[in-house]
Structures are given as C-alpha cells and as structure tokens.
C-alpha cells in the first residue's frame, strides 16, 4: 500500500495531509490552528509579565498546552477520518475533543492571567471549581480513546496492518497516560520526594531534584504521534509488521519505566 493511501485510504488521489484535514475535519483543523497561533502570544506575554507560578513564568503553562492541544487535535482528526464507517461516532467524538481541549486551554489561560496555579489548586472555592471543571471535561478522554480502539479493531482489514497496530497501541498508551494524569490529580502534585516548583529542566520544567510524574504522562500522551510516524516510516521503507510491534512494545515499556523511575523520587537527568 502506498504511503499516501495509508494516510487517507478512502481518497484515491490525496492532495496532501493538511489539505484533507482542513477539508474533512475542519472543526479540529481550525481549532488546532488557533491553538498553535496562540503560541507567539504566550511567548510575548512571558516576556512582558515577570510573574512566576510554581517555579516558572506564569505563561509557560498555557504555552505548553497550546502546543500539545494543537498537535493532539490534528492527530485525532486524522484518526477519526480513518473511521469512515462510523460517521456519527466520529462527528460526536470530534466535537468532544474540540470542546474539552478548548475548555482546558481557556481555563489554564485564565489562571495564568490571575497568576495562580491551574492544576491541583484548591486554595479557594473558585480555584477548586476551575480545577474540577477541567477534570470533568478531560477525564472522558480515557473511555473515548478505548472506544476508538474498538472501532479501529472493527475496520482493521481496511488499513495497512502496520498503521493499524501503531494507532491501536498509541490509543492504549494514551489512555494509560491519562490514568497517570488522574493519579497526579489525586496526589495534588507531580513531583515525588520534593515539593512542586523546585529547579526544573528548561521549557518543560521537569524536576531536577526529584521524581516527576509528568514525564511518563508526556511520553504516553505523545505516543499518538510517535508510533504512527514510525509506522509511516516502516511502510515507506518496506519494514514488516514485526518492526512496528517491537517499537510499540518498547515504547510502552519506556513509559512504564519513566513512571516507576519517577515514583522512586529520581530525576530524569
């Protein structure tokens, strides 16, 4: 199967990944685009606003989420476009993804503008309510991703098995990473062995003095992009299905390993 047909098997003549994304999943495409266009805005704000929250400039958090949400929406839009046998399902799921991530980014931005912590913040009724709303919209990501895997299993014969394997692995790793996010919420902290807000790595701000559960959360969530990209490379290079399975299993072990490493209170570097 040609690589272009792997990206869009229902289109005989692909006009390009982003053309098809804009044409067929315009809601996700434009919401993701807006999210990415906010990046320079947050960068500018970080340069003119000196306030710090939990050891980093107050605008770094929405900046990171803007990047992640933009990539996430475009990735999920592509996944959903492959589920052409279930038009009602994919339209509903797309709306959920767009609404939930938009709520997340708006509330994180609001808290950053107030100069207070967005996650784990229970210091006032308002902060607790905001954090609860974020959790209410994001938590369904777990069952929805598993539900998507079920749909991919039903249409399996219509996709290249390397792409199908990578997508299904990535959805499960994403679901597990989301559970790790719930675990962090229950602890009201992401650091282990040290308080939140100490010295961190540049940009990501992962703890340099203790364990940091965000690393496993980050690695697991971005399996959605890494594994399908490897499958695309495998198809282009003519590598067999076993290569995708080995990389997918290895990546799963990596996410588990960095989680255990963090739980021992050890920094990544």
N, C-alpha and C positions, 0 to 999 in steps of 0.2 A: 504493500500500500504506500502511495506517495505521501510525503510528509504533509503536503497541503491538504490532502484528504483526511489526514489524521486530525488536523485542527478543526476542519469543518466537513465531515464525511457526507453531509446532506447537500453540499454545494459542489456541483461539478466543476465550476471554474471559480476558485477562490480569488477575490480581489484584494486579499490581504487581511491579516488578523484584525487590525483595528477598524478597517472599513466594515467588515462583517459584524464586529462587536457594536459599532455605532448604529448600524442599520437594524440589527435584530434584537439587541439588548440595550436600547438607547437609555432607558432609565438608569441602569447600572453604569453605563458608559459615562453619561454626563454627570452623575453624582460622584463617581470616582474621579472624573476630571476636575470637578470643583474642589474636591478634597485635595488633590495634588496641587491645584493652583493656589491653595491657601498656604503652601509651604513657604514661599518667599514672604508672605505676610507675617507668618510666625517668626521667621528669621529676622525681619525688620523690627518686629516688636521686641524680640530678645535683645536687640542692640540698643534700644532706647529705654527699655524698662529694666532696671537693675535688681528687681526683687528676686529673691531665691525662695524656693519651696522644696523641702526635703533634699537639700544639697545641690540643687540645680536651678538654673534660671526658670522662672515660672512659665515661660512659653516653650520650653523644650518638650514638655509632655504632649501638648496638643500637636506640636510639630511632628513628633514620632508617630502619633496616632493618625495624623493626616496622611503620612506616607503609607503606613500599614493599611489603612482603610481604602485608600485609592487602589493599591495593588490587590487587596482582598476582593473588592467589588468587581474588578476586571477579571480576576481569576474565576470567581464564582459565576460571572456572566458567561464565560466560556464553557464552564462545566454544564451550566443549565442549558446552554444552546445545544449541547450534545444530547440532551434528554428530550429530543423532539417528539418522542412517543407519548409524552406526558405534558401537554401544553398547559393545562390548568394548574398542575403541580408546580411547574417551573415558574409560571407567572406569579403565583402566590408566594413562592419561596423568594423570588427576586424582590418583591415588594417588602417582604420581611427583612431581608438583608439590607436593603436601602434605608428603610425606616430605622432599624435598630442601630446601624452604624452612624446614621445622621444624628440620632438622639445622643449617642455616645460622644461624638465629636463636639456637638453643641454644648453639652453639659461639662465636658472637660475644659472647653474653652471658657465657659462661664466661670468655673472655679479658678482657672488660671488668671482670668481678669480680676477676680476677687483676691488673688494672691494666697489662696488656700489649697490644701491638698484635695485632689478629686477622689482618689481611691482610698479606701479604709477610713475615711474621715467621718467620725461620729461625734465630733466635738460640739455640734449644735443640732437642733431639730431640722434646720434647713439642710445642713451638710449631710446628715443621715438620710434625709428624704431623697436628696440628689443621688447619693450613692445607691440607695435602694432602687430607684428608677433605672439607673444604669444596669444594675444586676438583673432587673426584671426583663429588660429588653435583650440583654446579651445571653442570659442562661439558655434560652431555647436553641442557641446555636448547636448545642450538644445533640439533642434528638434530631434536629433538622439535618445535620451532616450525616448521621447514621441512616436517616430516611433516604437521603440522596444516594448513599451507598447501595441501598436496597434497589433503587431504580436502576442504577448502573448495572447491578447484577442481572436484572431482568432484560436489559438490552445488550448484554455482553457480546453476543455474536456479531453485532453491527460495528464494533470498534476494533481497532488493532489491539491484540491482547497485551502488548507492551504498554500502550497508553492506558488501557482499561486497568491493568494491575497497578500502575503508578497512581492513577486517580483514586482508586479504591483504598490503597494504602494511605494516601495523603489525607483522605477524609477521616479515616480512623485515627491517624496520628493527631490530626487537628482536634478531633473530639476529645482525645486523651489530654491534649494540651489545654483544652478548655476546662476540663476537670481540674487540672493543675491550677488554673486560674481561680476556680471555685475554692480550691484548697487554700490559696493565698488569701482570698477574701475571708475565709473562716478564721484565719490566723490574724487578720488585720495587719499583715506585714509581709514583705517579700524577702527580707534578709533573714539569715539564720545565724545565730551566735553573736550578732552585733545589731545595734539599733539601725533602723532605716535612716538614710540620709547621710551616711558617712562618705569617705572618699570613694569615688567610682570611676569606672573606665570612661574615656571620652565619649560623648554623644549618648551612648546607651545608659551610662551611669550605673552599670552593674557594680556591686560592691567589690572593693579591692581588699577589704579586711575580713570578710566572712562569706558565708554561702549566700547565693542569690537565686531564688526560685524562678525569677523572671527569665533566666537563661533557657531553662527547659521549656517554659511557656513560649518564648520567642521561637526557639528551634522547631517546636512541634507545630506551631501555627503556620510557619513558612514552609512546612512540608508540602503545602498546597501548591507552591510554585516550584520548589526544588525537584521533587520527584517527577512531575510531568515534564519539566525541562530535560531531565535526564532521559526519560522515555523518548522524548522528541529526538534527542541526540542519538539514542540507541537505534531508533528507526532510520535516521539519516545515515548512520554508519553501518547499518545492517547487522547490529548486535542482536543476539537472541533474547528470548523472554527471561532466561535464567539471569542475565545481567541485571535486568530491572528488579527481579525478585531479590537478588543479593544486595543491591543498593538500598532497596526499600526496607529490608530486614535490618541491614546495618544502620540505617538512619533511625529506625525505631529503637534499636539498642542504644544509639548515641543519645537520643532524647532521654531515655531511662537513666543512662549513666550520668548525664549532667544534673539530672534531678537528684539522684542519690548523692552525688558529689556535693551538691548544694546543701542537702539535708545534714551532711556531716559538718556543716559550717565552714567549708573550704571555698576560698575564692577561685574563680576560673583561672585567673593569672596571678 
